[in-house]
Amino acid sequence: MDFALTEQQKQLQVTMRDFVAKEIIPIADEMDRLQEFPVTCFKKLAKLGITGMGIPKEYGGTDGNLATLVVALEELARGWASIASIIDTHVCLGARSIYRLGTEEQKRKFVVPLAQGEKQVSFALTEAEAGSDAAALETTATKKGDVYVLNGKKTFIMSADVCATALVFATIDKSLGSRGITAFIVEKGTAGFSVGKKYDKLGMRAATTAELLFEDCCIPAQNLLGEEGRGLRVALSTLDEGRIGMAAQAVGLAHGVLDASVTRAKQRVQFGRPIADQEAIQWMLADISTHLDAARLLVYKAAYLCDQGQPFSKEAATAKLFASEAAMAAATKGIQIHGGYGYMMDSPMQRHFRDAKLIEIYEGTSEMQRLVISRAILA
């Protein structure tokens, strides 16, 4: 496996770094404080083709593969994890999922506007009592003629307040357990489909999160994604890709922490010399850098296997587990290196710290990643 970046990926990396410096860094803290979805930023990324990465041009995308998307996500998260999370959800959990599993009609109708960034999408699996235990979901889908009637509530759904399309999971028969779960594509404006409470989050605040409500919401049968009773497989295969994106975000966040910490260590003078001369600081920087490099290689390996059409579930879980915990550790050390200033709300560290914690939780907690990994080892 050759993990060296292609010339195209190197150019994308340069483009993203320039975009982050000019378009993201200046607005990140204010948008985070306001907890406001960055519509303008999203549209600018769409013009650059980021919302269509990994989608063929015939369906509105810009071709490429997951490995290339990983490069973009890392650079975005290096500046602001919220926008990287929005793109990961939109592309991996939304557009690419419908592209991989949808009918030709669904691809033309839904994937094209998503890939072009004309509409936003949400991935609606989680419920109040169905987080890690996705099979316990309570949202129901009852077939009546040529429609399915959805009833239930989804919680902690990213981009729920702005989405025009939602990939929704419901059970056609609770007695079937996981074999009753089915995936549906639901459009904004459908009667009985509404947005509920918007959540006030600790981190990733601009990656807005809210409830989605379904009250006798009639979905045409042609909006069924895949087959009845195969929804959990749809969800798990989609989350595998999403976890690689999450891991890439963690790598980018840790890289941002390292950048800021190196700058601070060189500038901050104590006892007559920069704190970068202190061995204690040097060792913290070395730890962050070492874990960052290891996490990046795990992400590249998982993305490579996915792009080659090989099994990658264990590798995605490994990358997400290691990278998310490395990012959290990096953010903690970053605050320590910054000292008292690192604990202030005008420090870049506080946002990295708050954002890093969520990466250990959503799209599969660290505990669930360990479960996936151990099951693969013991199989």
N, C-alpha and C positions, 0 to 999 in steps of 0.2 A: 504493500500500500504506500503510495506516494502522497504525502499530505502537504507538499509544497503548493502554494497558491498559483493558479494559472494567471496569465497576463490579464485576462478579463477580471478575475477576482481581485488582483492587485489594483486595477483601475477602479473597481467598485469600492475597495477599501479607501482609496484616496478620495473618491467622490463623497462617500459617507462621512469621512472625517471632516471634510470641508463643510458639508451640510450641517453636521452637528455643531461645529464651531460657529457658523453663521446663523443658523435657524433654530437650534435647540437650546444650547447653553443660555442664550439671552432670555428665554422665556420659561425655562424649566421650573425654577423656584416659584415664580408667581403663579403659573398654571397649577403647580402642585398645591400651593396654598389655597387656591380657589377651588380645587378639585373639579377642574373643568376639562372636558374632552377636547384635545387640541385639533379641532377640525381643519384649520388652515394648514397646520403641519402635516396632517394626514394626507390632504389633497396634494401638497407639494411632493410628498414621497410617492404618491400615485403617479404623478407626472414623470418621476424618475424611474418608474416601472417596478418599484419595490412591492407594491400590493399584488403584482401579477407574477412574482418570481415562482418558478416551479410549475407554472401553468403554460401550456402551449399557446402560441400566438393565435391559433385558430379559435381559441376560447378567451381571447382578450388579454392573454398573459404576455410575458417577455421571455418565455422558455427558461433556461437555467435549471438548476437542481437544488436539492436541500442543502448541499455543502456550500453553494453560493449564497443562499439565503442566510446561512449561519454566519457568514462573513459580515453581511449587512447588519444582522441582529447584534452581533458583538459590538460593532462600531456605534450603533445607536444606543445601546445600553451603557457604553463607556461614558456617554454624556447624560443620558436620562433613561432609566429603566422603564418608566411608564410608556414611552412611545415604542420601545422595543417590544414590550408585552402586548400592546395594542396590535402591532404588526404580526407578531407570532400568532395571536388568537385569530386574527383576520385571515391570514394565509394558511397556516397549518391546521387549525381547528375548523376553519370555515371553508374557504375557497378550494383548497386542495382536497379536503374531505369529499365535497360534492363532486369535484372533478374525478376523483378516484372511483367513487361508488355510484355516481348518478347516471341516469339515462341520458341519451343524447339530447332529448328535449330539456331535461333539467340543466345540463351543462350550458346549453344555449341561453336559457332563460335566467339562470341564477349565477353561474360562474363568470360569465362575461362581464356584467356590471361590477361584480366583486373584484375580479382581477384588475379591472380598470380603475378601481377606487371610487366608482360612482356611488356605491352603497357600502354600508358597514354590515358586518355579520356577527352574531353571537353564537356561542356554543352552550346550550342550555341542558346540562345534565344534573347538576347539583341541586339537592333539596335540603330542607332543614334536617331531616333524618336520613338522608342518603348522600353522604359525602364520599368517604373512602369506600363505603359499602354501597356502590352504585346500584346493585341489584335490588336494594330496598326502596327504590323510588315509588312514590304514591300517585304521581300524575297518570291519569288514565286516558286511553284512546279507545272509544267505542265505535265500531263500524256500523254505519247506517246507510245502506244503499251504496252510493258512490262517494261518500264522504266519511271521514273519521271525526268524531266529536271529542275534543280534548278538554279535560278539566284537571286543574291542579295549580301548583305554584312552584316556581323555580327560584332559588336563592343564590346570592353571590355571583351573578352572571355578569361577566365583563362586557362592556359596551352595550348593555341592555337598554340604556336610556337613549342611545343613538342608532341602534341597529334598524335596518330596513328588512333584514332577513335573519331568521333564527333557526339553528339546527336543534330541534327539540326531541327529547327522549321521553317516551311514555310507555306504559304497559297495556297491552290489549287484554290481559288476563292475569290478575295478581296471583292466582293459584299456580301459574306456570313458573313463578319466580323469574330468574334471569332469562328464561326462554320466552317470556312474554314481552320483553322490552323491544320496542320498535322505534326507529328514527323517522322523523318528519321534518320537512322544510316548511316553515311558517313565515308568511309575509306580513309586514307591518300594514295595518289597515284592515286586516281580517277581523270580522266581528267577533268579539269575545277575547281578543288578544290585546293585552295592555301592559303597561309598565307600572310596577308597584313602587315600593320604598327604595330610595337611593341610599346606599350605605356610606357612612362616614368612616373611611379606612385610615389606618395608621400609616401605611406606605402605598406606593403605586397609586397615588391619589388621583392623578389625571387619567389613569386607566380606569375610568368610571365604572362602578359596579352597582347593580340594582336587581330588584325582583322582576320576574316575568310572570304575569297572571293569565290563566286560561279558564274562561267561564263559558261552557257550551260553545267552544270555538270550533267551527266546522272547517276541516282541512280537506281539500279534494284528494281523492285516492292517488292521483298522479304525483302528489307531493310526498309520497312515501319514499324514503331513501333506503334502497336495498330491499330486503324482504321482511315480512312480518316475523317477529321473534328473533331477528338477527341484529337488533339494535345495540346490544351490549358489545358484540364483536365490532360493530361500527365505531362505538365509543372508544373501546380499548385500542384499536388500531390507529384511530385518530390521535388519541392521547400519546401513543408511542412517538409519533412525529412531533407532537407539541412539546414533549419532554426534551427532545433534542434542542428545540428552539428555546425552551426555558434554560437549559444548561448553557446555551450560547449567551443568553442574557446575563447569567451569573458570571460568566467569563468576562463579558464586557464591563459589568459593574465592578468586579475585582480589579480590572485594568484601570478603570477610572479612579478607584481608591489608591492604587499604586502611583498613578500619575500625580495626584494631589498630595500624597504623602511624601513623595520624593521632593517635590517642590517645597513643601513646608519644612522638611528636614534640612534642606540646603539654606533656607532663608532664616529660620528661627535660630537665634544665637543665645546660648546659655553658657555661663562660666567662661565667656570670652571666645567661644568658637561655635560654629553651627552644630546643631544636635545630630546632624548626619555623621559627625565624627565620633559619636558615642556608639560603642559596640552594641548596647542594648537596642538602639534604634536600627542599626545595621542588620541585626538579626531578625527584627520584625519585618523589615523590608525584604530580606532574603526569603523568609517564610512565605510572605504574600506572593512574591515572584515565582517561587518554586511550585506552590499549589496552583497558581494561575496557569503556568505552562503545562502542568500535568492535566488540569481540567480541560484545557483547550484540545489536547491530544485525544482525550476521551470523547469529546464532542465531535471532533473530526472523524474519529473511527466510527461512531454511531451513524453519522451522516453519510459516510462512505458506504457502509453496509446497506443503508436504506436506498441510496441511489443505485446500488448494484442489484437491488431486488432480493437481497439476502435477509435472513432473519436478523432482527436488530432490537427486539424488545428488551432483552437483558442489557445490551449495551446502552440503550437509551436510558434505562433506569439507573445504570451505573454512572453515566455522565451527569444525569440530573442530580443524583444523590451527592456525588463528590463535588461537582461544581457549585451547587447551592450552598453546601456547608463550607466550602472554601471561600465563597463570597461573603458569607456571614462572618467568618473568622477574619477575613481581610478588613471588612468594615469596622469590626471591633478594634482591631489593631490600628486601623486608620485614625479612629477617634483618639486612641491612646497616644499616637504620634503627634497629633494636633494639640494634645493637652486640653486645657480649659476651653480654648477656642473651638476645639472639635465638638464640644458639648453644646455650643451655642447654635441657635436656629439659623444664623446667617453663615454657618460653616457648610461647605459642600458635603462634609461627612455625615451630617444628621440625615440627609435625604438618602444617601447610599445605605446607611444603617437600617433605616425604616423599610426601604425597598427590598433589601437583601432578605429580610425575615420572611417576606411573603413567598419568595422563590422556594423556600424550604417547605412551604405548605401547599400551594395550589398546583393543579394538574398532577396531583399525587404527592402526599406528604413524604418526608424522608423515610418514615416507618413503612409506608407502602412500597417505596422503592426497594428497601431491604427485603421485603416480602417477595417481590418480583424476582430479585436477584437470587435469593436463597432457593426459591422454587425451581429456578432454572438450573442451579448448581446440583440440586438433589434429584432432578428428573431422571 
